């Protein structure tokens, strides 16, 4: 697969707070736009952290608008933060929290959740309505299940450094025990902290989760299949059923490890991934404190096919586009009009970038 270098920086949008994450094409669109996408914002409660990026007209370089949406939680109002991944399946938009914590720890239960909104309600929300949103907080249940699944898979994981182990894992346990939290036993001393930053649905409805961390000992990113995501909305404490674990071989290296920053499945069934650093530089990250290499990688766009055997293991990937020096590409989606659209987080705005190639 050739490396494509031509990108065109075109649009800056104000979505304060402006930590935009992920991107998904709205199926069927929204009436006032000819193309519409959803992004999520990671610095607020989920009921105020969904936005539509809409386009009108023939020129992708103009005609864009950003609309911040509001929703009414059916439960758990004000008890979420750090939305990181989203995709559509059936009648709903699904959104996931990172399941991580602050950069220097501890992990936080208010980031461990999945939410959904009816697709048919998005138009009303764009017009100023406040439709319902369902929120299912799993209280580290998914953290426990993925850690157990990674162990059973036999994949060798990059070791945590001492500060990351103490700040991200042990302090989480100490906090849970001290406060008598029901989830305290779901985090174990030898666990890896999870940071879910990408998701996409496969053709059969399996939800593919992209992990920014952990990664393999070789510095390659991991994908984990979640099979029974709907069960969370009947019982948030239900035990997750997980499928295969996939390794994106040769996407990273020991010296330059990369994790998943975003996922998107195109109509041909291929999965597209943004990979990049394991955490940000200069923001007191425990991961970076222990290993400076964890914050060094720039973002790249890779393409893969999930093998039909669905048994897990190594997946061959090919690079489609690199972003030299750019560490904040937070989402991607193939526009109905053809180009790939990327959302790039900036300090003062949300930056859209287009790849003018198939």
ZICOR-V977860 format. One record per residue. N is the residue number from 1. RES is the residue in three letters. PHI is phi in radians with two decimals (none if undefined). D_LAST is the distance of its C-alpha to the last C-alpha in Angstrom with 1 decimal. Layout:
N_RES_PHI_D_LAST ; N_RES_PHI_D_LAST
This chain:
1_UNK_none_11.4 ; 2_UNK_-1.25_11.0 ; 3_UNK_-1.47_11.5 ; 4_UNK_-1.75_9.5 ; 5_UNK_-1.86_12.2 ; 6_UNK_-1.49_11.4 ; 7_UNK_-2.20_12.1 ; 8_UNK_-2.19_14.3 ; 9_UNK_-1.38_17.2 ; 10_UNK_-2.27_18.2 ; 11_UNK_-2.40_20.3 ; 12_UNK_-2.02_23.2 ; 13_UNK_-2.18_24.8 ; 14_UNK_-1.62_28.3 ; 15_UNK_-2.35_28.6 ; 16_UNK_-1.04_31.7 ; 17_UNK_-1.17_32.2 ; 18_UNK_-1.80_28.8 ; 19_UNK_-1.42_27.7 ; 20_UNK_-1.31_24.5 ; 21_UNK_-2.39_23.1 ; 22_UNK_1.15_20.1 ; 23_UNK_-2.79_18.0 ; 24_UNK_-2.54_17.7 ; 25_UNK_-1.32_16.7 ; 26_UNK_-1.30_20.0 ; 27_UNK_-1.16_20.3 ; 28_UNK_1.44_21.7 ; 29_UNK_1.26_21.3 ; 30_UNK_-2.30_24.4 ; 31_UNK_-0.89_26.5 ; 32_UNK_-1.39_26.5 ; 33_UNK_-2.12_22.7 ; 34_UNK_-1.54_19.9 ; 35_UNK_-2.48_17.6 ; 36_UNK_-2.46_19.3 ; 37_UNK_-2.35_18.8 ; 38_UNK_-1.89_21.5 ; 39_UNK_-2.25_22.2 ; 40_UNK_-2.14_25.5 ; 41_UNK_-2.05_27.9 ; 42_UNK_-1.76_29.9 ; 43_UNK_-2.07_33.1 ; 44_UNK_-2.93_34.9 ; 45_UNK_-1.22_35.9 ; 46_UNK_-1.13_33.2 ; 47_UNK_-1.16_34.9 ; 48_UNK_-2.16_34.1 ; 49_UNK_-2.23_30.8 ; 50_UNK_-2.10_28.1 ; 51_UNK_-2.39_26.2 ; 52_UNK_-1.81_24.0 ; 53_UNK_-1.83_21.4 ; 54_UNK_-2.02_21.2 ; 55_UNK_-2.25_19.7 ; 56_UNK_-2.25_21.3 ; 57_UNK_1.76_20.5 ; 58_UNK_-1.53_17.8 ; 59_UNK_-1.75_17.0 ; 60_UNK_-1.19_14.9 ; 61_UNK_-1.46_17.1 ; 62_UNK_-2.63_20.3 ; 63_UNK_1.45_21.9 ; 64_UNK_-1.68_21.5 ; 65_UNK_-2.51_24.3 ; 66_UNK_-2.04_25.3 ; 67_UNK_-2.17_27.9 ; 68_UNK_-1.34_29.9 ; 69_UNK_-1.81_31.1 ; 70_UNK_-2.20_34.5 ; 71_UNK_-2.32_35.5 ; 72_UNK_-1.84_38.9 ; 73_UNK_-1.12_39.2 ; 74_UNK_-1.21_41.0 ; 75_UNK_-2.71_42.3 ; 76_UNK_1.04_42.0 ; 77_UNK_-1.06_41.6 ; 78_UNK_1.28_41.3 ; 79_UNK_-2.05_40.9 ; 80_UNK_-2.32_37.2 ; 81_UNK_-2.86_35.0 ; 82_UNK_1.13_31.9 ; 83_UNK_-1.13_29.2 ; 84_UNK_-2.30_26.1 ; 85_UNK_-2.51_23.9 ; 86_UNK_-2.68_23.1 ; 87_UNK_-2.88_21.4 ; 88_UNK_-1.81_22.4 ; 89_UNK_-2.62_24.3 ; 90_UNK_1.06_26.6 ; 91_UNK_-1.63_28.5 ; 92_UNK_-2.28_27.9 ; 93_UNK_-1.65_25.9 ; 94_UNK_-1.87_26.9 ; 95_UNK_-2.31_27.4 ; 96_UNK_-2.09_28.6 ; 97_UNK_-1.34_30.8 ; 98_UNK_-1.19_30.3 ; 99_UNK_1.13_33.5 ; 100_UNK_-1.83_34.2 ; 101_UNK_-2.72_36.7 ; 102_UNK_-1.18_37.4 ; 103_UNK_-1.11_36.3 ; 104_UNK_-1.89_39.8 ; 105_UNK_1.40_40.6 ; 106_UNK_-1.40_41.8 ; 107_UNK_-1.16_39.4 ; 108_UNK_-2.26_39.8 ; 109_UNK_-1.11_40.2 ; 110_UNK_-1.26_38.9 ; 111_UNK_-1.77_35.4 ; 112_UNK_-1.83_35.6 ; 113_UNK_-2.80_34.6 ; 114_UNK_-2.35_32.2 ; 115_UNK_-2.33_32.2 ; 116_UNK_-2.56_30.9 ; 117_UNK_-2.31_30.8 ; 118_UNK_-1.23_30.6 ; 119_UNK_-1.01_27.5 ; 120_UNK_-1.16_29.9 ; 121_UNK_-1.59_31.6 ; 122_UNK_-1.15_28.7 ; 123_UNK_-1.05_29.3 ; 124_UNK_-1.11_33.0 ; 125_UNK_-1.16_32.2 ; 126_UNK_-1.07_30.1 ; 127_UNK_-1.47_33.2 ; 128_UNK_1.84_35.5 ; 129_UNK_-1.27_36.6 ; 130_UNK_-2.23_37.2 ; 131_UNK_-1.29_36.3 ; 132_UNK_-1.32_37.0 ; 133_UNK_-2.31_35.1 ; 134_UNK_-1.64_36.2 ; 135_UNK_-2.18_36.4 ; 136_UNK_-2.15_37.3 ; 137_UNK_-1.57_38.5 ; 138_UNK_-1.68_38.8 ; 139_UNK_0.89_41.0 ; 140_UNK_1.25_39.4 ; 141_UNK_-1.11_39.4 ; 142_UNK_-1.24_35.8 ; 143_UNK_-0.98_36.5 ; 144_UNK_-1.11_39.3 ; 145_UNK_-1.13_37.4 ; 146_UNK_-1.21_34.4 ; 147_UNK_-1.04_36.8 ; 148_UNK_-1.13_38.8 ; 149_UNK_-1.18_35.7 ; 150_UNK_-1.10_34.5 ; 151_UNK_-1.11_38.1 ; 152_UNK_-1.21_38.3 ; 153_UNK_-1.27_35.0 ; 154_UNK_1.42_36.5 ; 155_UNK_-1.22_33.5 ; 156_UNK_-1.38_35.1 ; 157_UNK_-1.78_34.2 ; 158_UNK_-1.07_34.4 ; 159_UNK_-1.24_37.9 ; 160_UNK_-1.28_38.6 ; 161_UNK_-1.36_40.7 ; 162_UNK_-1.09_44.1 ; 163_UNK_-1.18_43.3 ; 164_UNK_-1.09_40.3 ; 165_UNK_-1.07_42.5 ; 166_UNK_-1.24_45.3 ; 167_UNK_-1.37_43.4 ; 168_UNK_-1.56_40.6 ; 169_UNK_-1.91_42.4 ; 170_UNK_-1.11_46.2 ; 171_UNK_-1.18_46.5 ; 172_UNK_-1.12_44.6 ; 173_UNK_-1.11_47.2 ; 174_UNK_-1.02_50.1 ; 175_UNK_-1.13_49.0 ; 176_UNK_-1.11_48.6 ; 177_UNK_-1.16_52.0 ; 178_UNK_-1.07_53.8 ; 179_UNK_-1.68_52.6 ; 180_UNK_1.11_53.2 ; 181_UNK_-1.30_49.6 ; 182_UNK_-1.15_49.0 ; 183_UNK_-1.54_45.8 ; 184_UNK_-0.98_47.6 ; 185_UNK_-1.36_47.9 ; 186_UNK_-1.51_44.1 ; 187_UNK_-1.99_43.4 ; 188_UNK_-1.96_44.9 ; 189_UNK_-1.01_45.8 ; 190_UNK_-1.72_43.6 ; 191_UNK_-1.21_40.5 ; 192_UNK_-1.73_37.1 ; 193_UNK_-1.19_36.0 ; 194_UNK_-1.72_32.8 ; 195_UNK_-2.36_30.1 ; 196_UNK_-1.55_27.5 ; 197_UNK_-2.13_24.5 ; 198_UNK_-2.50_21.8 ; 199_UNK_-2.72_21.8 ; 200_UNK_-2.74_19.9 ; 201_UNK_-1.57_21.4 ; 202_UNK_-1.45_20.8 ; 203_UNK_-1.07_21.2 ; 204_UNK_-1.56_25.0 ; 205_UNK_1.62_25.5 ; 206_UNK_-1.14_25.9 ; 207_UNK_-1.63_25.1 ; 208_UNK_-1.58_23.4 ; 209_UNK_-1.75_24.8 ; 210_UNK_-1.84_23.3 ; 211_UNK_-1.71_26.1 ; 212_UNK_-1.29_26.2 ; 213_UNK_-2.62_29.5 ; 214_UNK_-1.35_31.1 ; 215_UNK_-2.27_29.2 ; 216_UNK_-1.34_30.5 ; 217_UNK_-1.07_33.0 ; 218_UNK_-1.50_30.3 ; 219_UNK_1.48_28.4 ; 220_UNK_-1.63_25.6 ; 221_UNK_-1.38_24.4 ; 222_UNK_-2.15_25.5 ; 223_UNK_-2.10_24.4 ; 224_UNK_-2.26_27.2 ; 225_UNK_-1.54_27.3 ; 226_UNK_-1.88_29.5 ; 227_UNK_-1.68_30.8 ; 228_UNK_-2.07_33.4 ; 229_UNK_-1.05_32.0 ; 230_UNK_-1.10_33.7 ; 231_UNK_-1.07_37.1 ; 232_UNK_-1.05_37.0 ; 233_UNK_-1.41_37.6 ; 234_UNK_-1.54_40.7 ; 235_UNK_-2.65_41.9 ; 236_UNK_-1.01_40.2 ; 237_UNK_-1.65_42.3 ; 238_UNK_-1.10_41.1 ; 239_UNK_-1.39_40.2 ; 240_UNK_-1.16_36.5 ; 241_UNK_-1.74_35.5 ; 242_UNK_-1.88_32.9 ; 243_UNK_-1.82_31.0 ; 244_UNK_-1.26_29.2 ; 245_UNK_-1.96_28.6 ; 246_UNK_-2.02_25.5 ; 247_UNK_-1.95_25.2 ; 248_UNK_-1.48_21.9 ; 249_UNK_-1.15_23.4 ; 250_UNK_1.20_23.1 ; 251_UNK_-1.28_21.0 ; 252_UNK_-2.22_24.2 ; 253_UNK_-2.43_27.5 ; 254_UNK_-1.04_31.1 ; 255_UNK_-1.42_31.3 ; 256_UNK_-2.44_28.0 ; 257_UNK_-1.20_27.5 ; 258_UNK_-2.34_24.5 ; 259_UNK_-2.09_24.3 ; 260_UNK_-1.40_21.8 ; 261_UNK_-1.85_21.0 ; 262_UNK_-2.92_18.6 ; 263_UNK_-2.32_17.1 ; 264_UNK_-2.73_14.7 ; 265_UNK_-1.81_14.2 ; 266_UNK_-1.62_11.4 ; 267_UNK_-1.07_12.6 ; 268_UNK_-1.42_12.2 ; 269_UNK_1.52_14.7 ; 270_UNK_-1.30_12.9 ; 271_UNK_-1.81_14.2 ; 272_UNK_-1.93_12.5 ; 273_UNK_-2.21_15.3 ; 274_UNK_-1.61_16.3 ; 275_UNK_-2.00_19.3 ; 276_UNK_-3.02_21.9 ; 277_UNK_-1.08_25.7 ; 278_UNK_-1.36_28.2 ; 279_UNK_-2.91_29.8 ; 280_UNK_-1.43_30.2 ; 281_UNK_-1.34_32.3 ; 282_UNK_1.23_35.4 ; 283_UNK_-2.25_35.8 ; 284_UNK_1.04_38.6 ; 285_UNK_-1.29_36.4 ; 286_UNK_-1.13_38.6 ; 287_UNK_-1.09_35.8 ; 288_UNK_-1.30_35.3 ; 289_UNK_-1.00_39.1 ; 290_UNK_-1.29_39.6 ; 291_UNK_-2.46_36.6 ; 292_UNK_-1.00_35.1 ; 293_UNK_-1.08_32.2 ; 294_UNK_-1.11_31.1 ; 295_UNK_-1.91_30.0 ; 296_UNK_-1.63_28.5 ; 297_UNK_-1.16_25.0 ; 298_UNK_-1.49_22.1 ; 299_UNK_-1.45_19.0 ; 300_UNK_-2.46_16.0 ; 301_UNK_-1.85_12.9 ; 302_UNK_-2.03_13.4 ; 303_UNK_-2.21_12.1 ; 304_UNK_-2.63_14.9 ; 305_UNK_-2.09_16.5 ; 306_UNK_-1.24_19.9 ; 307_UNK_-1.02_22.4 ; 308_UNK_-1.15_24.1 ; 309_UNK_-1.24_27.5 ; 310_UNK_0.95_27.1 ; 311_UNK_-1.69_29.9 ; 312_UNK_1.51_28.3 ; 313_UNK_2.11_28.1 ; 314_UNK_-1.45_25.6 ; 315_UNK_-2.09_21.9 ; 316_UNK_-1.32_19.9 ; 317_UNK_-2.22_16.9 ; 318_UNK_-2.20_14.3 ; 319_UNK_-1.41_13.3 ; 320_UNK_-1.88_9.8 ; 321_UNK_-2.78_11.2 ; 322_UNK_-2.01_14.9 ; 323_UNK_-2.10_17.0 ; 324_UNK_-0.97_20.2 ; 325_UNK_1.38_23.2 ; 326_UNK_-1.80_21.5 ; 327_UNK_-2.01_23.1 ; 328_UNK_-2.25_22.5 ; 329_UNK_-1.39_18.9 ; 330_UNK_-1.86_20.0 ; 331_UNK_-2.92_17.3 ; 332_UNK_-2.61_13.6 ; 333_UNK_-2.77_12.1 ; 334_UNK_-1.48_9.0 ; 335_UNK_-1.20_10.4 ; 336_UNK_-0.95_11.6 ; 337_UNK_-1.44_10.6 ; 338_UNK_2.20_6.8 ; 339_UNK_-1.19_6.4 ; 340_UNK_-1.43_7.7 ; 341_UNK_-1.91_11.4 ; 342_UNK_-2.08_13.9 ; 343_UNK_-1.89_17.6 ; 344_UNK_-2.09_19.8 ; 345_UNK_-1.32_23.6 ; 346_UNK_-2.18_25.9 ; 347_UNK_-1.10_29.7 ; 348_UNK_-2.02_30.1 ; 349_UNK_-2.87_27.1 ; 350_UNK_-1.80_23.7 ; 351_UNK_-1.87_21.0 ; 352_UNK_-1.75_17.5 ; 353_UNK_-2.32_14.7 ; 354_UNK_-2.11_11.2 ; 355_UNK_-1.74_8.2 ; 356_UNK_-1.52_7.1 ; 357_UNK_-2.78_3.8 ; 358_UNK_-1.34_0.0
